[in-house]
Amino acid sequence: MNAAFPGEALGRAACDVPEEFLYAKLHGRRSRLYEGDRLRELAAEASLEDLALRLFPQARRTDRAEFERQVMASCVAELASLARFLVGARYAFYMRLLGRYPIENLKVLLRLLGSEEDPAGHLVELPAGLALPVEKLTGAGDARQFLEAIPMSRVRRCALQALPAYEE
């Protein structure tokens, strides 16, 4: 699991990319989407194993939860790959949209706080620029230490403000 802080550069563009370039890039990626007949073919797969094999032919065989994590990780990686074409306000906005994925992992880690269960089987793998410091968070001795280890300052600040209600 990566330990980089969310919001770090995801391979940001060295210069402002023209909108036309970004639109052409998005249009080209549409050919890889499953829609229409291709989506119906996926839906017709006989089993989860067949569907997983079709979507991830090189992956090891997995259970349902692992398959869901593979799909989510693939989706996040695809979305995050577009960040390198954005600068300024567009980049900031896009990073805020992508910020929901580390928050989901953060909720999983908080639920597992104090347990001996390995969180790796519950977390979605995120690109380095979105990953959480999992070892630091799982090593927290209590809720306060966990919240203080959250790398996203706004989330950390709001969570610490809510801590008294949690303790009550």
Summary of the structure (lengths in Angstrom):
residues: 168
radius of gyration: 18.7
end to end distance: 33.3
largest distance: 54.0
contacts: 416
relative contact order: 0.17
helix: 61%
strand: 0%
